[in-house]
Amino acid sequence: MNTNTSNYFHLSIGEKLQGDYTPKAINLAFVFQVNCPGCFIYGIPMINSLYETYQKNVGFLGISTAFEDFDKNTSVNTRLLLEEQQLIGETQKYFATQGITTYSQKVQFPVFFDEMITPEDFLNAANLAIIQQKLRVFETVQPDEQEAVKQRITAHYQQFSQIAHTFHLNQLPGTPTLIIYNRQQEILKLLFGQQSLAVVASQLDALLEKQVTQKF
Protein backbone atom coordinates (compact mmCIF):
# COMPACT_ATOMS: atom_id res chain seq x y z
CA MET A 1 0.00 0.00 0.00
CA ASN A 2 1.30 3.45 -0.90
CA THR A 3 1.44 5.56 2.26
CA ASN A 4 2.81 8.68 0.57
CA THR A 5 0.09 11.30 0.93
CA SER A 6 1.98 14.17 -0.73
CA ASN A 7 0.04 13.85 -3.99
CA TYR A 8 -3.41 13.74 -2.37
CA PHE A 9 -5.82 16.60 -1.82
CA HIS A 10 -6.74 16.49 1.86
CA LEU A 11 -10.13 18.13 2.11
CA SER A 12 -11.55 19.43 5.41
CA ILE A 13 -14.36 21.86 4.70
CA GLY A 14 -16.57 23.55 7.24
CA GLU A 15 -19.69 25.67 6.77
CA LYS A 16 -21.67 25.23 3.56
CA LEU A 17 -22.36 28.67 2.10
CA GLN A 18 -23.83 27.91 -1.32
CA GLY A 19 -24.83 24.86 -3.34
CA ASP A 20 -23.87 21.22 -2.95
CA TYR A 21 -20.66 19.39 -3.73
CA THR A 22 -20.68 15.82 -5.02
CA PRO A 23 -17.30 14.34 -6.03
CA LYS A 24 -17.03 13.08 -9.59
CA ALA A 25 -14.35 11.29 -11.59
CA ILE A 26 -12.74 14.70 -12.19
CA ASN A 27 -13.09 17.61 -9.74
CA LEU A 28 -11.89 21.20 -9.53
CA ALA A 29 -11.43 23.04 -6.24
CA PHE A 30 -11.00 26.81 -6.31
CA VAL A 31 -9.38 28.11 -3.12
CA PHE A 32 -9.77 31.85 -2.58
CA GLN A 33 -9.96 34.60 0.03
CA VAL A 34 -12.44 37.47 -0.04
CA ASN A 35 -9.61 39.88 0.82
CA CYS A 36 -7.71 38.87 -2.32
CA PRO A 37 -8.17 41.18 -5.33
CA GLY A 38 -6.68 38.69 -7.78
CA CYS A 39 -9.26 36.09 -6.77
CA PHE A 40 -11.93 38.48 -8.05
CA ILE A 41 -10.12 40.08 -10.99
CA TYR A 42 -9.31 36.82 -12.79
CA GLY A 43 -10.14 33.88 -10.50
CA ILE A 44 -13.91 33.92 -10.01
CA PRO A 45 -14.69 34.96 -13.62
CA MET A 46 -12.69 32.00 -14.92
CA ILE A 47 -14.28 29.49 -12.53
CA ASN A 48 -17.75 30.79 -13.39
CA SER A 49 -17.00 30.21 -17.06
CA LEU A 50 -15.61 26.72 -16.44
CA TYR A 51 -18.56 25.85 -14.22
CA GLU A 52 -21.02 26.87 -16.92
CA THR A 53 -19.27 24.63 -19.44
CA TYR A 54 -18.22 21.62 -17.36
CA GLN A 55 -20.58 21.31 -14.38
CA LYS A 56 -22.24 18.16 -15.77
CA ASN A 57 -18.95 16.26 -15.96
CA VAL A 58 -16.71 17.94 -13.38
CA GLY A 59 -17.31 18.37 -9.66
CA PHE A 60 -16.78 22.01 -8.65
CA LEU A 61 -15.94 23.19 -5.14
CA GLY A 62 -15.19 26.74 -4.08
CA ILE A 63 -13.29 26.94 -0.79
CA SER A 64 -13.22 30.33 0.89
CA THR A 65 -10.24 30.25 3.22
CA ALA A 66 -8.25 32.45 5.61
CA PHE A 67 -4.50 32.23 6.05
CA GLU A 68 -4.21 35.96 6.87
CA ASP A 69 -6.43 38.97 7.64
CA PHE A 70 -8.72 36.85 9.79
CA ASP A 71 -11.00 39.82 10.49
CA LYS A 72 -11.80 40.13 6.77
CA ASN A 73 -11.50 36.60 5.39
CA THR A 74 -14.55 35.22 7.19
CA SER A 75 -17.57 33.07 6.42
CA VAL A 76 -19.78 36.10 7.14
CA ASN A 77 -18.03 38.22 4.50
CA THR A 78 -18.07 35.31 2.07
CA ARG A 79 -21.82 34.98 2.53
CA LEU A 80 -22.20 38.73 1.87
CA LEU A 81 -20.31 38.22 -1.38
CA LEU A 82 -22.51 35.32 -2.40
CA GLU A 83 -25.83 36.88 -1.42
CA GLU A 84 -25.25 40.60 -2.04
CA GLN A 85 -22.04 40.68 -4.12
CA GLN A 86 -20.40 42.82 -1.44
CA LEU A 87 -16.66 43.49 -1.50
CA ILE A 88 -14.35 44.06 1.46
CA GLY A 89 -10.82 45.11 2.33
CA GLU A 90 -8.19 45.28 -0.39
CA THR A 91 -10.63 43.82 -2.89
CA GLN A 92 -13.07 46.64 -2.23
CA LYS A 93 -10.27 49.21 -2.53
CA TYR A 94 -9.14 47.84 -5.89
CA PHE A 95 -12.59 47.87 -7.45
CA ALA A 96 -13.32 51.32 -6.00
CA THR A 97 -10.49 52.66 -8.19
CA GLN A 98 -12.51 51.35 -11.15
CA GLY A 99 -15.67 53.03 -9.89
CA ILE A 100 -17.18 49.68 -8.88
CA THR A 101 -18.89 49.33 -5.48
CA THR A 102 -20.33 45.80 -5.76
CA TYR A 103 -18.94 42.79 -7.59
CA SER A 104 -20.31 42.52 -11.11
CA GLN A 105 -20.41 38.72 -11.19
CA LYS A 106 -22.68 36.38 -9.29
CA VAL A 107 -20.66 33.42 -7.99
CA GLN A 108 -22.25 30.42 -9.73
CA PHE A 109 -20.44 27.43 -8.23
CA PRO A 110 -20.83 25.72 -4.82
CA VAL A 111 -18.89 27.39 -2.01
CA PHE A 112 -17.91 26.12 1.43
CA PHE A 113 -15.75 27.76 4.06
CA ASP A 114 -12.49 26.09 5.01
CA GLU A 115 -12.57 24.31 8.35
CA MET A 116 -11.00 26.65 10.91
CA ILE A 117 -9.39 24.84 13.84
CA THR A 118 -7.00 25.55 16.70
CA PRO A 119 -3.26 24.83 16.48
CA GLU A 120 -3.75 22.13 19.12
CA ASP A 121 -6.27 20.30 16.95
CA PHE A 122 -4.22 20.82 13.80
CA LEU A 123 -0.88 19.61 15.15
CA ASN A 124 -1.63 15.92 15.48
CA ALA A 125 0.72 13.17 14.36
CA ALA A 126 -1.23 12.39 11.18
CA ASN A 127 -1.29 16.01 10.02
CA LEU A 128 2.39 16.52 10.80
CA ALA A 129 3.24 13.46 8.71
CA ILE A 130 1.21 14.83 5.79
CA ILE A 131 2.86 18.26 6.04
CA GLN A 132 6.32 16.70 6.07
CA GLN A 133 5.50 14.71 2.94
CA LYS A 134 3.99 17.76 1.22
CA LEU A 135 7.14 19.76 1.98
CA ARG A 136 9.36 16.79 1.04
CA VAL A 137 11.35 17.99 3.99
CA PHE A 138 12.94 14.69 4.95
CA GLU A 139 14.32 13.98 1.49
CA THR A 140 17.38 16.13 2.24
CA VAL A 141 17.45 15.99 6.05
CA GLN A 142 19.57 13.53 7.98
CA PRO A 143 17.72 11.21 10.39
CA ASP A 144 19.27 12.88 13.45
CA GLU A 145 17.91 16.26 12.27
CA GLN A 146 14.33 15.16 11.64
CA GLU A 147 13.07 15.81 15.16
CA ALA A 148 14.36 19.39 15.01
CA VAL A 149 12.47 19.90 11.74
CA LYS A 150 9.26 18.60 13.34
CA GLN A 151 9.74 21.03 16.20
CA ARG A 152 10.19 23.96 13.80
CA ILE A 153 7.00 23.03 11.95
CA THR A 154 5.12 22.77 15.25
CA ALA A 155 6.49 26.10 16.51
CA HIS A 156 5.45 27.80 13.26
CA TYR A 157 1.82 26.73 13.53
CA GLN A 158 1.60 27.40 17.25
CA GLN A 159 1.91 31.11 16.42
CA PHE A 160 -1.52 31.06 14.74
CA SER A 161 -4.73 31.84 16.60
CA GLN A 162 -6.66 29.70 14.10
CA ILE A 163 -5.68 27.52 11.18
CA ALA A 164 -7.42 26.96 7.86
CA HIS A 165 -7.31 23.17 7.77
CA THR A 166 -7.49 22.50 4.03
CA PHE A 167 -5.20 25.37 3.05
CA HIS A 168 -2.40 24.58 5.49
CA LEU A 169 -2.60 20.78 5.45
CA ASN A 170 -2.13 20.81 1.68
CA GLN A 171 0.63 23.45 1.94
CA LEU A 172 -1.04 25.56 -0.74
CA PRO A 173 1.07 28.44 -2.08
CA GLY A 174 -1.56 31.18 -1.68
CA THR A 175 -4.76 32.35 -3.33
CA PRO A 176 -6.18 31.88 -5.83
CA THR A 177 -5.21 28.22 -6.19
CA LEU A 178 -6.89 25.64 -8.44
CA ILE A 179 -6.65 21.95 -7.66
CA ILE A 180 -7.84 19.39 -10.19
CA TYR A 181 -8.20 15.95 -8.61
CA ASN A 182 -9.93 12.63 -9.15
CA ARG A 183 -12.50 10.69 -7.11
CA GLN A 184 -9.68 9.17 -5.03
CA GLN A 185 -8.53 12.75 -4.29
CA GLU A 186 -5.25 12.30 -6.12
CA ILE A 187 -4.02 15.70 -7.33
CA LEU A 188 -3.82 15.80 -11.12
CA LYS A 189 -3.00 19.51 -11.50
CA LEU A 190 -2.27 22.29 -9.01
CA LEU A 191 -2.24 25.84 -10.38
CA PHE A 192 -1.49 29.03 -8.46
CA GLY A 193 -2.22 32.60 -9.48
CA GLN A 194 -3.56 33.89 -12.78
CA GLN A 195 -4.29 31.15 -15.29
CA SER A 196 -5.43 31.01 -18.89
CA LEU A 197 -9.05 29.92 -19.27
CA ALA A 198 -8.16 28.16 -22.52
CA VAL A 199 -5.30 26.24 -20.89
CA VAL A 200 -7.35 25.07 -17.89
CA ALA A 201 -10.23 24.11 -20.19
CA SER A 202 -7.87 22.07 -22.37
CA GLN A 203 -6.52 20.29 -19.29
CA LEU A 204 -10.06 19.40 -18.20
CA ASP A 205 -10.86 18.21 -21.72
CA ALA A 206 -7.80 15.96 -21.74
CA LEU A 207 -8.60 14.48 -18.33
CA LEU A 208 -12.23 13.86 -19.24
CA GLU A 209 -11.20 12.25 -22.52
CA LYS A 210 -8.81 10.00 -20.63
CA GLN A 211 -11.65 8.95 -18.34
CA VAL A 212 -13.79 8.03 -21.34
CA THR A 213 -10.94 6.09 -22.95
CA GLN A 214 -10.28 4.11 -19.77
CA LYS A 215 -13.87 2.85 -19.77
CA PHE A 216 -13.31 0.97 -23.02
Stockholm file with secondary structure:
# STOCKHOLM 1.0

chainA/1-216         MNTNTSNYFHLSIGEKLQGDYTPKAINLAFVFQVNCPGCFIYGIPMINSLYETYQKNVGFLGISTAFEDFDKNTSVNTRLLLEEQQLIGETQKYFATQGITTYSQKVQFPVFFDEMITPEDFLNAANLAIIQQKLRVFETVQPDEQEAVKQRITAHYQQFSQIAHTFHLNQLPGTPTLIIYNRQQEILKLLFGQQSLAVVASQLDALLEKQVTQKF
#=GR chainA/1-216 SS CCCCCTTBCCCCEEEEEESCCCCCSEEEEEEECTTCHHIIIIIHHHHHHHHHHHTTTEEEEEEECCSSCTTTSSHHHHHHHHHHCBCCHHHHHHHHTTTCSBCSSCCCSCEEEECEECHHHHCSHHHHHHHHHHHTGGGSSCGGGHHHHHHHHHHHHHTCSSEEHHHHHTTCCSSSEEEEEETTCBEEEEEESSCCHHHHHHHHHHHHHHHHHHTC
#=GC SS_cons         CCCCCTTBCCCCEEEEEESCCCCCSEEEEEEECTTCHHIIIIIHHHHHHHHHHHTTTEEEEEEECCSSCTTTSSHHHHHHHHHHCBCCHHHHHHHHTTTCSBCSSCCCSCEEEECEECHHHHCSHHHHHHHHHHHTGGGSSCGGGHHHHHHHHHHHHHTCSSEEHHHHHTTCCSSSEEEEEETTCBEEEEEESSCCHHHHHHHHHHHHHHHHHHTC
//
